[in-house]
């Protein structure tokens, strides 16, 4: 379905002034040190921002940048789209070999830049945060949600500032709930299973009860909700892991659960009333609304279980930039995460505001176009992010194909233990790269 393809494209991304910052920073590359004095922007300064935004996200980013440049006429921001997130990551990785060709700032997930941090190629942003002229004077004064700010750290250092963030939430067909006597959205995994079974049975197997867009996130949060953090210590074939896996696999075998499969996202089957509810990114609500239209009433709720996943990229700064460029870049970052910018960004794109005042504002909560804003506070009570530790990114990346293989076996009504054992070998190997 057309809108579902648009959703897949949107979330595949998500992530010159020749002779200036795009390549060599005007030939004035700084020998920056951790004790470098933070500059003031007193002259024309060019900065480059690599990103992976498309569609309305990119359009809104361009609008915000124009607004920033109007307010800060000495600073010119060159936006450079690097394609989908995987393309952006690949471009960063290849360019790390030639640091002076890196941009001033980039969108990224923290694990992408673990090596760059280890090689001291990133700027510790804490001094900029604490600077009263360029920054806010303190982390508290930044008004950025502490959990999101902490998620932008690498090995405990504040290298990133959160920008385009989303969480996992539950989207459900309110009309089907009413039809089948379900009075409220499930708040626990037990309730999710029970409600999914009711819908599947009462619809005479025409409507699947529920599913999860991200198999990786399903596993990570399933383990977290069972008291296990994501790390190399996980026994993928252990009792807790099998409990998490079999919860989903048993539902797939019985028919009341399903996976996204080749459609990548369950928003398409949801809009076609083939699935009654699903857990996916909160940033997809705009696409859900478009797909559902006037056919039925949808609603959203916090993800069942205690924890939800914090997702989306942060903005990081490279140390090769001049002192002026660093100050200019942080001024731009500060603008992007301000209340007014985050309100515009959130209301236009469906991402959640990283700015607490923006998230708490009536202007956001009373948004009539989207349903999540009014429920965001309760949905974000317990956030969890993939820890930035050695090989965590590789291990997380392996989870999706591993879980796909397991769920494929479940769809065929096969014993999944063989797939779990094979998955364990791949999972363990990913932690040892």
N, C-alpha and C positions, 0 to 999 in steps of 0.2 A: 504494500500500500504506500502511496506516494509520501504521505506525511511521516510514515515510519522510516522511510529511507532518509528523509531529511533529518530525523532525530539521530539516526546512526551516524550521519555525516557530521552533525553538530557535535556529538560527543566523541567522535574520533579525533577532534581537534582540541575538544572539550569539554593546547596548547594545541638616497644617500647624498649625503653630502660627500661627494667623492673627495678622498684625501682627508676627511675629518674623522669623527669617532667611529664610523663604520669599519674603517680599516686600521688606521694608525693613530687615531685621536689627534690628528693634526700634527703628528710628528713630535708631540710633547708628552709622550707617555711618562707617567709618574713612577718614581721608584718607591711608591707608597709603602709606609710602614704602619704598624698598629698604633703608633703614637703620633701619626701625622695630624697636624692641626687642621680642624675642619674649616674649610674656606667659606667665604661669603660670595654669592654670585653678583659680581659687579660689572661684568662685561659679557658680550655676546658669547653664549656657550651652546654647543651642539651635543646632543646625546642621542644614542641609538637604543631602541627597545625591540628585542626579538619577542615575538608572541606566536600563538597558535590559534587565534580567534578567527571565526568565520561568521557569516550571516549577521544576525542582529547583534551578536557579541562584538564583532569587529566594527560594525557601524557605530555602536555606542561608545566603544573605545576611541574611535576617531573623533566623535563629538566631544567627549570629555577632554581629549588632548587639545582640540582647538580652543576649548574654554580655558584650559590651563595656559596655553601660549598667549591668549589674550590678556590673562591676569599677570603673566610673567613674560613680558616682551623680550627680555634678554635671553630666554631659554627656547631653543628649537628642539623639538622631539621628533626624531625620525622613526616612524613605526615600520617595522619590517616583519611581514608575515612569513613564517617559515613552513607553512603547510600544517598538516595534522600533527598531533602531539609527538607521534613517533618520529616524524620528520624533524621537528624541533629538537628532540632529544639527540637524534643522529647528527644534526648540524652542530650542536653544542659539543658533542663528543669529538667530532672530527676537528673542530676548530681549537679545542683545548691544546692541540699540539702546536698551535701558533697563537699564543695568548693575545698578541697585539691586534689580531683580527677578530677578537671577540667583541660583542656589543658592550655598551656601558651597563645595561641591565637586561635581564631576560626573565620570562616566565619559566618556571621549572618546578618539578617535584623535588623535594630535598634529596631523595636517593640518587637522582640523576647527577648531583653535584658532590657526592661524597668524596670522590677522588680529587675534584677541584679544591674542596675544603682542606683535604689532607695535604695538598701541595701548596696551600696558602695562596690560592688564586682568587679567593672571594674576600669581600669586605665585611668585617664584623660591624654590623649595623647598630649595635648597642650604643656606641658613642654618639651616633647620629640621632638615635631616639632620645637620648638624654640631653642633647644640645638644645638649649632654649630658643635659639634663633633659627637653625635649620630644621630641627625636630620639634618634639613636644615638651621636652624637659624631663620626662620620665615615662616608663611603660604605662603607668596608670593614666597619665594625662593623654596618652595616645588614643584611648577609648576603644582600642582593639580588643576583641574578646580574648582573654588570657589563654584559653585552650587552643585557639587558632594560632596565636602568636607562638606558643610553645611548640606547635606542630611545624613551625618554620625554622626550627633549630636543627643544626647538624652537629652531633657529638657535643650538645650542650651550648653551642655558640649561636647567637642570633644572626644568622647569615641572611635570612629571608623575612619578608613582610607579607602576610597573607593577602590575597587579592580576590581571585574568583573562586569562591568556595560553595560547596553544596554538601548535603548530608543525604543519607538514605532515609526514605520515608515510605509509608504505605499509601497506595492509591487504590480506592475501591469503588465499586459500582453501588451507589446508595439505593438505587431502585431495586436491584437484585437482593440486597440485604433485606429490604422491606418485604419483598415478595416471599422470601424464604424464612422470615421471622427472626432475622439476626438484628438485634436492637442496637448494637454499638460495634465500633471497630475493634478487632482483637488487640489486646495490649500485651499478651504473652505468646510464646511459641505454642504452648498447649492450646490456647484459644484459637490461634491461627489454624492449627491442624483441625480442631473440632469444627470451626466454621467452614473450612474448605471441604471437609467431608460432607457436611450438611448440604452445601450448595451443589456439590457433585452428585449426591444421591437424589436430592429433590428435583434437580434439573434433568433427571434420568440420563446422566452422563453427557449431557450436551454442553455443560459449562464446567470447565476446570476451576477448582476452587482458588488456587493461588500459585505463585511462582516468584522466583528471584532473578532479577536481571543479571547480577554479577555473582557468579559462582565463587570467585575468589573472596569477595566481601562476605558472602554467606558463610564460608568456612572460617574466616578470621574472626568474625563477630560471634559465630557459634561457639568457637573455642573460648573467646573472651567472656562470653556470658556463662561459660562453665568454669571460669576462674583461671584460664590459661592464656597468657600473653603470647603474641606471635614471636617466636624465636627458634633457634636451631635445636632447642631442647624438646620441641614437640615430637612425640612419637606418633607418626601419621597412622600407624596400624594399631595404636594403643586403644584402650577402652573408651577414653573420652573422645578421641578423634572418631572412632567408629560410631559412637553415639550420635555425634553431630552429623556425620555423613549419612547414616542410616535413617535419621529423621526425614531427610529430604528424599533419599533413595526409596524408602518404603512408600512415601506418598506418590512418587513417580510410578512405581510398580502398580499401586492401587488405582491411580488415575486422577486423584484429587489434587496432586501437584504436577507442575510441568516446568520445563526449562525454556529459555528463550530460543535456543538452537540457532538455526541459520538466520533467523530474523533479528538476532542480536539484542533486541529489546522487546519486552512484553507489552509495550504500549499499543502496538498494532492489534494483537489478539484481544487486548483489553477493550479497545475502541470498537472492535467487531463483536464484543460480548461473548468471546470464546473463553475468556478467563475473567473471574469476578474481581480479583484483586492481585496486586503484585507489589514487590518491594524493589524500588529503583531510586535513581538520583532525583533529588528534589528539583534540580535544574531542568528537569524534563516536563514540568507541569504545563508550560505553555504549549508544548507539542501535544500533550494529552488533551488539553482543552480544544485545540484545533481539530484533532482526530475525532473526538467524541461529538462535537457540535451540539445539536439539539436532540440527539437520539436518546440520551438518558442523563441522569444526574450523577456526576462523580464527586467524590470527596477525598480528602487526604487526612492522614493521622500519623502520629509518631510511629517509627518502626517498632514492631513487637519485640519485646525483650528490653533489658536494661540499657544496653549500649547501641549507639548508631555510629556509622563511619563518617569521619570528616574527610572530604575529598576536595580536589581542585588544586590549582597551582598557587605558588607564592612568587614574589618578585625578588630576584637576587642581583647583586652588584659585583662586577669584576674589578679586581684590584689594579689592573693595568691602567685604568682611567686616570685622568689628571684630577687634582684636588678640586678644581672648578667643576669638572664634570660630575664628580661624586656628589658635591653639594647640590648641583642642579638636578641630578637624578633623584636624590632623596627628597628634594622639594617636590618633584613630580610624583613620587611614590606617596608622599604625605597627602598630596592633593587627591590621588586616586582612592585613598582609604578614608577620606573625610566623610562627614555625615552626608553632605549634599551630594557628593559623587557616588557614594555607596547607595543612597536612595535611588538615584537615577539608574545606576547599574543594576540593582536588584529588581526594581520595578520593570525594567526593560528586558532583562535577560532571564530572570527566574533564579539566578544565584542568590545566596543568602547574604545579607550585609555582614561584613566583618567588623563594622563599626557598631558598638553596642547601643549608642544613642539612636542611630538610624534604625536598628532592629526594634528598639523599644518605642519608636515614634508612632503616633497615630497615623501619620501619612503612610507608613509601611504596613502596620497592622490592619488598617482599614482598606487596603488595596482590594478593590472589587473585581479585579481581573484574575487574581490568583487566590487560592484558598490556603496555601501553606503559611503566609505571613501571620495570620491570626493564631496559628498553632505552633509557631516556630519555637517559642520559649520552652514549652514542654517537650518538644521534639529534640532539643539540644541539651537536655539536662546532663547526659553522660556521653561525651564524645570520645572516640578512640581513633587513633591514626596508626598507620604502619610505622613501627619504630625505625629510625634511620641508624641501622647497625650493619655491620659487614654482611653482604650478600642477602640482606632482607628483600631488596628489590627483585633480585633474581628468583628467590624462593616464592615471593608473592606472584611474580609473573608465571611461574610454573603451575600455580594452583588452578588456573582456569582450564588449561588442557587436561590436567589430571582429573579434575572434577567432571569435565565433559565426558571423559572416557568412562568414569564410574557411573554417571547418570545414563549414558548410552546403554550400558549393561543392564541398568535397572529398567529402562524402557523395553528391553527385550526379555524382561522377567528372568534375567540370569542372576546367579550368585555374584555379588559385587566384591567378595573378599579377594579374589584374584586381582581385580583392578585396583583395589586398595593397596595390596602388597606391592604391585608394580608402581603405583603412585608413590609409595613410601620411598622406594629406591630413587625415583626422580626428584622427590622433594628433598631428601637428604643430600643428594648430589648437588642440588642448587645452592645449598648452604656451604658448600665446600669449593666454590669456584675460585 
